[in-house]
Amino acid sequence: MKLNKAKTTILLVTHYMILTEDGEDTDQRIRSYLKDKVKRIVHITNPFPYIPDRDSHLIIYENGKKIQQFKVSVVKGPHWIQYLHHVLLIYYFLMKSGFSYDLCIAMENLSFMAIYPLRFLGFIKRVVYYSLDFVPTRFSNPLLNRFYHLIDRIACKLSDRNWVMVRKQMAARLKYGITANNSAPFSVVPNGYDIKKINVRLTDKIDLYNIVYAGGFREGTGVNLVIKTMPLLIKKFPNIRLTIIGTGQEEAKLKRLISDLKIGKHVNFLGYIASFWDLTDILATKSIGLAPYKPIPGSFSYFADPSKIKLYMASGLPVITTNVTTLSKVISKTKSGIVIDYSEESLYNALAAMLNNKTEYKLYKDAAIKLANRFDIGHILDFAIRKVPN
């Protein structure tokens, strides 16, 4: 499919964790890139039921400029009631924005199922089903889990093109009967960033002993491992500081851990940074990005694309991570970071190896910046959209 700036219209239907203007989540980065490439882009996004935000949004861009934003509160109640309301709100918003589009990108299978009738009736010419992750056990309830896999199979079959973040998602679907013979073609469309807009600092312009964790505070992300390793690091590097950016359900527990370890003066909690560009500016001043995911079989991290790691490298930071992520082999091969076992000793040794030698650190940093160029969202989306049938 070829985009025409004077004619092409795109509908983006998603759910969100965090809604920002300038590119925190994948859908917002897609919108930010495509708004200057097409005549009109309409973004309908609903809140996941488990986040505090209760508003669904309609956002319309024409010729690169936002011309309208409208929101409606989602009803309270069980998750299935909220999801049903999301479907109704999608069509309510479409009554305001129009029903006809050249392309719809539907993220998650529920968004796809909600919008597919318009593809069937010919109002939408092409629909892409973009699954950001794929987890064999999405729900603990077996009935809900079977329903999740049922609508995923239907979406994969009925779409004009399937986009997945990582190749693992395609392999995992084989167990559920989704093959190349009974579904639309697949494309791997990983997370990307507008690399040229992110400012990167030279090695002599950063604080070498200020390491950073940015992301959610939940089980499996490894932020607690970072905190537990700090006392040993402080003995080796008395000037070391850890900057923690983000929020989540484990925040109070993490702060208690910092207090118990008596390392408060070495840890700076910045909380959630609302502006994406403020976040990248802060990251660029740090030395090493930390993403030591805990190996939990079947977790989201095994089947998702590690956007946090890519953002670190796009901001000029080498990374330390575990082999849970799909990028671990590439990181090891390119020496853009160090892949560790999930242990305090392994994390300490990796950090010490980078911080002990500034020349060695610069090699890691340069390799990370070079690797980040592969994650330019323009190259990723242009290639993926060209494979969508006309």
C-alpha positions in Angstrom: 0.0 0.0 0.0 1.3 3.4 -0.9 0.4 6.4 1.3 -0.7 9.6 -0.4 -0.4 12.8 1.6 -3.2 14.4 -0.3 -5.7 11.5 -0.2 -4.9 8.7 2.3 -7.1 8.4 5.4 -6.2 6.2 8.3 -8.1 5.0 11.4 -6.1 3.9 14.4 -8.1 1.9 17.1 -6.3 1.1 20.3 -6.3 0.7 24.1 -3.9 2.8 26.1 -1.9 2.5 29.4 -0.7 6.1 29.3 -2.1 8.8 27.0 0.4 11.6 25.9 0.6 14.0 23.1 4.1 13.1 21.9 4.8 9.4 21.9 4.9 7.5 25.1 3.0 4.4 23.8 3.4 2.5 20.5 0.1 3.8 19.1 1.0 7.4 19.9 4.3 7.1 18.1 2.6 5.6 15.1 0.1 8.5 15.1 2.9 11.1 15.5 4.8 9.7 12.5 1.8 9.1 10.2 0.0 12.4 10.7 2.5 14.1 8.5 2.3 11.4 5.8 -1.4 11.2 5.1 -4.4 13.6 4.6 -6.3 12.5 7.7 -5.7 10.2 10.7 -8.4 9.4 13.2 -7.2 7.9 16.5 -9.8 6.2 18.8 -8.3 4.9 22.0 -9.9 3.4 25.1 -8.3 2.9 28.6 -7.4 -0.6 29.7 -9.9 -1.4 32.6 -7.1 -1.8 35.1 -5.6 1.7 34.9 -6.9 4.8 36.8 -7.8 6.8 33.7 -11.5 6.3 32.8 -11.7 8.4 29.6 -12.0 7.2 26.0 -10.6 9.6 23.4 -11.2 10.6 19.8 -8.3 12.5 18.3 -8.3 13.8 14.7 -5.4 15.1 12.6 -5.7 16.7 9.2 -2.7 17.7 7.1 -0.5 17.1 10.1 -2.4 19.3 12.5 -4.8 18.3 15.3 -8.2 19.6 14.6 -10.3 17.9 17.2 -10.0 16.0 20.5 -13.1 14.6 22.3 -13.4 12.4 25.3 -16.1 10.3 27.0 -15.9 8.6 30.4 -16.2 4.8 30.4 -18.8 3.2 32.7 -17.7 1.6 35.9 -18.1 -2.1 36.4 -16.5 -5.5 35.7 -13.9 -5.5 32.9 -16.2 -7.2 30.4 -18.8 -4.4 30.9 -16.1 -1.8 30.3 -14.9 -3.6 27.1 -18.4 -3.7 25.8 -18.7 0.0 26.4 -15.5 0.5 24.5 -17.1 -1.1 21.4 -20.1 1.2 21.7 -17.8 4.2 22.1 -15.8 3.3 19.0 -19.0 3.6 16.9 -20.1 6.7 18.7 -16.8 8.3 17.8 -17.0 7.1 14.3 -20.4 8.8 13.9 -18.5 12.0 14.6 -15.4 11.3 12.5 -16.8 9.3 9.6 -16.9 5.6 8.7 -14.8 5.4 5.5 -11.0 4.9 5.6 -8.3 3.6 3.3 -6.5 1.8 6.2 -7.3 0.8 9.7 -4.6 -0.3 12.2 -6.4 -2.2 15.0 -4.2 -3.0 18.1 -5.4 -5.9 20.2 -7.9 -8.4 19.1 -10.9 -6.7 20.7 -10.2 -3.5 18.8 -10.0 -5.6 15.6 -13.3 -7.4 16.2 -15.0 -4.2 17.0 -14.0 -2.6 13.7 -14.1 -5.5 11.4 -17.8 -5.1 10.4 -16.8 -1.9 8.6 -14.2 -3.8 6.6 -16.7 -6.5 5.7 -19.2 -3.8 4.5 -16.6 -2.0 2.5 -16.4 1.2 4.5 -12.7 0.4 5.4 -10.6 -0.8 2.5 -7.9 -2.6 4.5 -7.5 -3.6 8.1 -4.2 -4.5 9.8 -4.3 -6.5 13.1 -1.4 -5.4 15.1 -0.8 -7.6 18.2 1.7 -5.9 20.6 2.2 -9.1 22.6 1.0 -12.7 22.7 0.7 -14.5 26.0 -0.4 -18.2 26.2 -2.0 -17.6 29.6 -3.6 -14.2 29.2 -6.2 -14.9 31.8 -6.2 -17.2 34.8 -9.8 -18.0 34.1 -9.7 -20.9 31.5 -13.0 -19.8 29.8 -11.7 -16.2 29.3 -8.4 -17.6 28.1 -10.0 -19.8 25.5 -12.1 -16.8 24.4 -9.0 -14.7 24.0 -7.4 -17.3 21.8 -10.6 -17.7 19.8 -10.8 -14.1 18.8 -7.1 -13.9 18.2 -7.5 -16.8 15.6 -10.4 -15.0 14.0 -8.5 -11.7 13.8 -5.4 -13.4 12.3 -7.6 -15.0 9.6 -9.8 -12.0 8.7 -7.2 -9.2 8.7 -5.6 -8.1 5.4 -2.2 -8.2 7.1 -1.0 -9.3 10.6 1.7 -7.3 12.4 3.5 -8.7 15.3 6.2 -7.1 17.5 8.6 -10.1 17.5 8.9 -13.4 15.6 8.3 -15.3 18.8 4.6 -14.3 18.6 4.3 -16.1 15.3 5.9 -19.3 16.6 3.8 -19.3 19.8 0.6 -19.1 17.8 1.4 -22.4 16.0 0.3 -24.2 19.2 -3.1 -22.6 18.8 -3.6 -23.6 15.2 -2.6 -20.3 13.6 -0.4 -21.0 10.6 0.6 -19.3 7.3 -2.0 -21.4 5.5 -5.1 -20.3 7.6 -4.3 -16.7 8.3 -3.4 -13.4 6.6 0.4 -12.9 5.9 2.5 -11.8 8.9 5.0 -9.0 9.1 7.3 -8.3 12.1 6.8 -4.7 13.0 8.8 -3.9 16.1 8.7 -0.9 18.4 10.4 2.2 17.0 11.3 5.8 17.8 11.8 8.9 15.8 15.5 8.6 16.3 16.6 11.9 14.7 14.5 13.9 17.2 16.2 12.4 20.3 19.2 14.3 21.6 22.2 12.2 22.5 25.1 13.4 24.7 28.8 12.6 24.2 30.5 10.6 26.9 32.2 13.6 28.5 28.8 15.4 28.8 27.2 12.7 31.0 27.5 11.6 34.6 29.3 8.3 34.3 28.2 7.2 37.8 24.5 7.9 37.4 22.8 4.8 36.2 19.0 4.6 35.4 16.0 2.4 35.5 12.9 3.7 33.7 9.7 1.7 33.4 6.9 0.1 35.4 7.2 -1.1 39.0 5.8 -4.6 38.9 7.0 -8.1 39.4 9.4 -9.3 36.7 10.8 -5.9 35.6 13.9 -6.3 37.8 13.9 -2.9 39.5 14.1 -4.6 42.9 17.2 -6.5 41.8 18.8 -3.2 40.9 18.1 -1.7 44.3 19.4 -4.8 46.1 22.6 -4.6 44.2 23.2 -0.9 45.2 25.0 -1.5 48.6 27.7 -3.6 46.9 28.1 -1.0 44.1 28.3 1.9 46.6 31.3 0.2 48.3 33.0 0.0 44.9 31.9 3.3 43.5 31.1 5.7 46.4 29.8 8.4 44.0 27.3 6.1 42.2 23.7 7.1 42.0 20.6 5.3 40.8 17.8 7.3 39.1 14.5 5.6 39.0 11.8 6.8 36.7 8.2 5.5 36.6 5.4 4.3 38.7 3.5 1.2 39.5 1.9 -1.1 42.1 5.3 -2.0 43.7 6.3 1.6 44.4 5.7 1.7 48.1 7.5 -1.7 48.5 10.5 -0.4 46.6 10.8 2.7 48.7 10.7 0.6 51.9 13.5 -1.6 50.5 15.6 1.5 49.8 15.0 2.7 53.4 15.8 -0.7 54.9 19.1 -0.8 52.9 19.9 2.7 54.0 20.8 3.8 50.5 18.4 6.7 50.1 21.0 9.3 49.4 22.2 7.3 46.4 18.8 6.8 44.9 16.7 9.5 43.1 13.0 8.7 42.6 11.7 10.9 39.8 8.3 9.3 39.5 6.4 9.3 36.2 7.6 11.8 33.5 4.6 12.9 31.5 6.5 14.4 28.5 8.3 11.8 26.3 10.9 14.4 25.2 11.6 15.4 28.8 12.1 11.7 29.5 14.6 11.3 26.7 16.5 14.4 27.8 16.8 13.0 31.3 17.9 9.6 30.0 20.6 11.2 27.8 22.4 12.5 30.9 22.8 9.1 32.5 25.4 6.4 31.7 23.7 3.0 31.7 20.1 1.8 31.2 19.0 -1.1 33.3 16.4 -3.7 32.2 17.2 -6.9 34.2 13.9 -8.7 33.5 13.2 -11.7 35.8 12.8 -15.0 33.9 9.2 -15.8 34.5 8.0 -18.5 32.0 5.0 -17.3 30.0 5.4 -13.7 31.0 4.7 -10.7 28.7 8.4 -10.0 28.5 9.1 -13.2 26.6 6.7 -12.4 23.8 6.9 -8.6 23.7 9.3 -6.1 22.1 11.4 -4.4 24.8 10.7 -0.8 24.0 12.5 0.3 27.2 15.8 -1.1 26.0 15.3 0.6 22.6 14.6 3.9 24.3 17.7 3.6 26.4 19.9 3.0 23.3 18.1 5.7 21.3 19.0 8.1 24.1 22.6 7.0 23.9 22.8 4.5 26.8 24.3 1.1 26.7 22.1 -1.4 28.5 22.3 -4.2 31.0 19.6 -6.8 30.6 18.8 -10.6 30.9 18.3 -13.1 28.2 14.5 -12.9 28.7 14.2 -10.2 26.0 14.2 -10.8 22.3 17.0 -8.3 21.9 19.5 -10.1 24.2 21.3 -11.9 21.4 21.7 -8.8 19.3 22.9 -6.8 22.3 25.6 -9.4 23.0 26.6 -9.7 19.3 26.9 -5.9 18.8 28.4 -5.2 22.3 25.9 -2.5 22.8 25.4 -3.7 26.4 25.9 -6.8 28.6 23.4 -9.7 29.0 23.5 -11.1 32.5 22.0 -13.8 34.7 19.2 -12.7 37.0 21.3 -12.2 40.1 22.9 -9.5 42.2 26.4 -10.8 41.5 25.9 -10.8 37.8 24.4 -7.3 37.7 27.2 -6.0 39.9 29.9 -7.6 37.7 28.4 -6.1 34.5 28.1 -2.6 36.0 31.6 -2.8 37.4 33.0 -3.8 34.0 31.4 -0.8 32.3 32.2 1.8 35.0 35.8 0.7 35.7 37.1 1.7 32.3 35.8 4.9 30.6 37.4 3.8 27.2 35.6 0.5 27.4 32.3 2.3 28.4 32.6 4.5 25.3 32.8 1.5 23.1 29.6 0.2 24.5 27.9 3.6 24.2 28.9 4.0 20.6 27.7 0.5 19.7 24.3 1.3 21.4 23.9 4.4 19.4 24.7 2.6 16.2 22.2 -0.2 17.0 19.5 2.3 17.9 19.4 3.5 14.2 17.8 0.1 13.4 14.8 1.2 15.5 13.8 4.3 13.5 10.0 4.3 13.3 10.0 5.8 9.9 11.9 2.9 8.3 9.9 0.3 10.2 6.4 1.7 9.3 7.2 2.6 5.7 8.4 -1.0 5.1 5.4 -2.5 6.9 2.8 -0.4 5.2 4.2 -1.2 1.7 3.4 -4.8 2.4 -0.3 -4.1 3.1 -2.2 -4.9 -0.1 -3.7 -2.0 -2.1 
